Amino acid sequence: MRTPRGADRNLFAQRRAHHHTKKQRMKPGLRLQILLLLGGLMVLSFVPLFVAVATYTRVTLSQLRIESARSLGRAVAGHVLEARARRTPDELRSLLDAEIGAHGVDAIGVYATDGKPTLRVGDPMLVDALGQPIDVNREALFEMQGSHGRAIAVAVPDARGLVVAVVRADDISSRATPLVRLVGLYTGVGALALLVAAYFALTRLIVRPLDTITRGAQRVADGARKLEVPSSGVRELVELGHSLRTMTDALVAEEEALRHKVDEVEAATKRLAEAQDRLVRSERLASVGRLAAGLAHEIGNPIAALMGMQDLLLEGGLSEAEQQDFLKRMQRETERIHRILRDLLQFARPGAPQDSADDSDGNVETAIYDTVALVSPQSALKDVELAVDVHPELPEVTLSREHLVQVVLNLVLNAADACADKKGERITLSAAPHDSGVRIVVEDDGPGVPETVRGKLFEPFVTTKEVGKGTGLGLAVCRGLIEAAGGSIQLDEAHPGGARFVIDLPAS
Ligand code: ADP
């Protein structure tokens, strides 16, 4: 009994597991999700940080460079102004030539008070650009494009005009690069370290306890009685584990109680079936008693005759022919008694091996003639005609022969009782095919079923007979047997005159 239940459970678990894996395949796991989320967060927070730091570094460096270019330019301009006062133009040119290249100075231009250039040395591209007249009244700082790249020009005015010193500025980015790289490396390593730390922390706090709960639940589904719960992790998950365990315990206890109840119900059902079996058997024995009582005459008379003939034979003086005649009659009588007793015994001993292995099981015709053999010696039927009408081609039915005989016998004995009381004359027993099964009808022309019992005829202990004659179980047992075989039994209420019982049995 446990096996199918267990199998069901396994099937259920398998189906659930299947469902589970399908879902798992569709969705990325928590670990991957956490990793992606953390990665996204790190990128979102550290990339702007890196960009900000790198930009700040570049800007600061570029300002520093401009600042230093400005001071360098001023220094050069000051130097030139000083020389301009005391040297000849040729001397000044060679002095300026000497300045080019030193400290990153790429070109120098000297201007008169009207803003026109008087002397230009250095990078030809820059010298070209310095060819324009210049506003000599104020100090200025501007960018220029030299042959080596970007350059910063510093214009410093004085009483005789203006000096422009052009300083290289293109190495700012190359100077900044290592620093920016360092910043990048630090932010990258920092982000990675944070990511790893956060990942492990979250895994320990959330993913592992969840895994424990999932595994535990799977084990319970596979038949474990206790849910394994996580001992560490975030408080909510530990609490969830405990709640689930409480729930599982309750469910397991309930299942146990249910199983216990089912076992009890099964035992009760078994007892009930046994009681029904006993009822059927005792009803059969009651019929045997009724039959035996009805046989008193049928057996008593031949025995008296036998004894008379026996006496005559013993006295002697009979002719050979007379003796032969007596012996033959005695043989007939003995055989008759033997046959009656054999039929009765066979009916009284249900389920005997030769009966149950009988291939006439479910054969209505055989059962009806067996019943007729049992009832015909009954004294109650001496004054009643028993008409039998059995269709020659009946299908076999779902009721065993033994039970068929019990049912038909009961109806015929009831009919005989009714006829004997009120002088009925005829009992008709018929069987014919009906609705792919067999219909058996037992009909008598007695007084009919009394009004008082009509509505509850098939209930147990309903009888109009005096104590000792009827138990009120006959029709109840008949209905039990017939309905168990999928058939029905009814009293034909519309039938005028005596009682008419109709049995429908499905073909087997
Ligand atoms: P029992 O025969 O022991 O009384 P049954 O259940 O066989 O129990 O019958 C119940 C009652 O139905 C009988 O007491 C009788 O009153 C009525 N009954 C059954 N068959 C007939 C019949 N053929 N004619 C009239 N009454 C009947």
Residues whose N, C-alpha, C, O or C-beta is under 5 A from the ligand:
A	BS01	ADP	N414 A415 A418 G448 V449 P450 L457 V462 T463 T464 K465 K469 G470 T471 G472 L473 G474 L475 A476 A499
